[in-house]
């Protein structure tokens, strides 16, 4: 009987270690996904990174009519008139500490009126982040965020990374 209890305790301990390691690997995978899919617009969310001074985010918009020159660190797109438009990152508020933070609360960031009307003060938790990352425009038409992630596993890992960087 004691052998069964000891074996059960060992199995339980090993499963807890595996769960912690799974969480760590999810956070690491989430960091890679965040870096490749979110960082250009939101900056680093790592707890090792420092937040920008004053949390002020400025977005530079430049229209270029007849040039194909890429701007270093910028995302290029075509306007409806066929002009190239450059948007210098970051576009969104820094996401370090977003998990558990009230929505619309980063000082100095210019949230859309649609965002503020619908989400201001709501707390960012797993469920809210999951819906938001799935399709922000579907949840709140008129928000500035156009990224959407249809893959639940990718969203889960990004959220795990954000949770780890509160």
KAZI-V323852 format. One record per backbone hydrogen bond with DSSP energy under -0.5 kcal/mol. NH is the residue of the N-H (numbers start at 1). CO is the residue of the C=O. If there is no record, write none. Layout:
# KAZI-V323852
NH,CO
NH,CO
This chain:
# KAZI-V323852
5,1
6,2
7,3
8,4
9,5
10,6
11,7
12,8
13,9
14,10
15,11
16,12
17,13
18,14
19,15
20,16
21,17
22,18
23,19
24,20
25,21
26,22
27,23
28,24
29,25
30,26
31,27
32,28
33,29
34,30
35,31
36,32
37,33
38,34
39,34
41,38
42,38
43,39
49,46
55,52
56,53
60,58
60,88
62,86
64,84
72,70
74,71
75,87
76,74
77,85
79,83
82,79
84,64
85,77
86,62
87,75
88,60
88,86
89,73
89,87
91,41
92,41
95,42
97,165
98,95
100,124
101,98
103,122
105,102
107,105
109,106
111,109
116,112
117,113
118,114
119,115
120,115
120,116
121,103
122,119
124,101
125,123
129,125
130,126
131,127
132,128
133,129
134,130
135,131
136,147
138,135
139,135
140,136
143,140
149,133
150,148
152,150
155,151
156,152
157,153
158,154
159,155
160,156
161,157
162,158
163,159
164,160
165,161
165,162
166,163
